[in-house]
Amino acid sequence: MPEHLELQQLVINDSSSRNYRRILRGWTCPYIGLIFATISSLFFSLCSVIVKHCVTINPVELASFRFIGVMLPAIPIALYTNEPFYPKGQRIILTLRCFIGSTGLLLSFYAFRHMPLADASVIIFSTPVFVAIFARLFLKEPCGLFNVITVIVTLIGVVLITRPSFLFSDGVESLLDEDLIDSTYSSNIWGPVSALSATLFGANAYVLLRALKSVHFAVIMSNFGAFGLVYSIIIAVWLGGLCWPICGTERLLVVALAVFSFFGQILLTLALKLEQAGPVSICRSCDIVFAFVWQVIFFKERLNGYSIIGAVLVTFSVIWTGVRKWLISLPRESTIRKRMRFVILE
């Protein structure tokens, strides 16, 4: 999702981080980092379930609780490291990153509300694949054969999920068919448009994060959470959707949304202290699997064959991207890298 920071930005390379890594590995299994990443995916996917379930609460208002969950773990870390909260020379890019990231998160919440949960999750989670396009345009980074293939495969997957009527025959149900869309959805194009827009905003947020490599991750997260909180509250007031939930259950759910966001972000950060970004990004793709499970269990929504095939294609692209990133991080003389050079497309 767009609220997920680029994984490498969460890695801390100071001596305290290395000591912490040794301590954790001293009393846990060697795969604890990957376990943390998977549990993080579970928490983030449950946040999506809450957004979809709380139909009486404006998605923008729900997003404010998500921003609180992102901000809370970041502020103490930034204070502990004595990092400036708004560093000079990076303020414009940092503010732009906060705006684009916050907008992407709001759009993703709207998509979760107005689309099948699994379909929205698959589209939004394809964000890393599109980063190469914007990195090429704005950062002049190379865009090779691998990037072209993953983008094409991902786009095919997205088309199979949305199934636009102008590409498919009348016998194929489109995601916008009124018979397929539940009464809680809007029978218009705005759900898929929001999901695709969230993907594009998220990809640009990744590019801006690459431009903020010198800024501590806690500073980025605390600014993102604080900016998003104020931003979402202003929009909620403007839309007339800012109100305290009237139902006791929904009040508990919005609190759970902030708590799940908090633990999801903390576990993701811990995972990246213990493991490389590539393997962690692969575990993070469990979001898609969880989304399909929750869609069947909680919302009794039927699974479409085209959506399943599209989800497999998108998941393949995301996993391939993660594996390739991990292999590239290995030394060129590494046996594993040599044996799997076909994955890197060197």
Secondary structure as UniProt FT lines:
FT   TURN            2..3
FT   HELIX           7..10
FT   HELIX           15..27
FT   TURN            30..31
FT   HELIX           32..53
FT   TURN            55..56
FT   HELIX           59..81
FT   TURN            88..89
FT   HELIX           91..114
FT   HELIX           117..125
FT   HELIX           127..138
FT   HELIX           145..162
FT   TURN            165..167
FT   TURN            170..171
FT   TURN            175..176
FT   TURN            178..180
FT   TURN            183..184
FT   HELIX           190..211
FT   TURN            212..214
FT   HELIX           217..239
FT   HELIX           248..274
FT   HELIX           277..284
FT   HELIX           286..299
FT   HELIX           305..329
FT   TURN            332..333
FT   HELIX           335..339
FT   HELIX           341..344
//
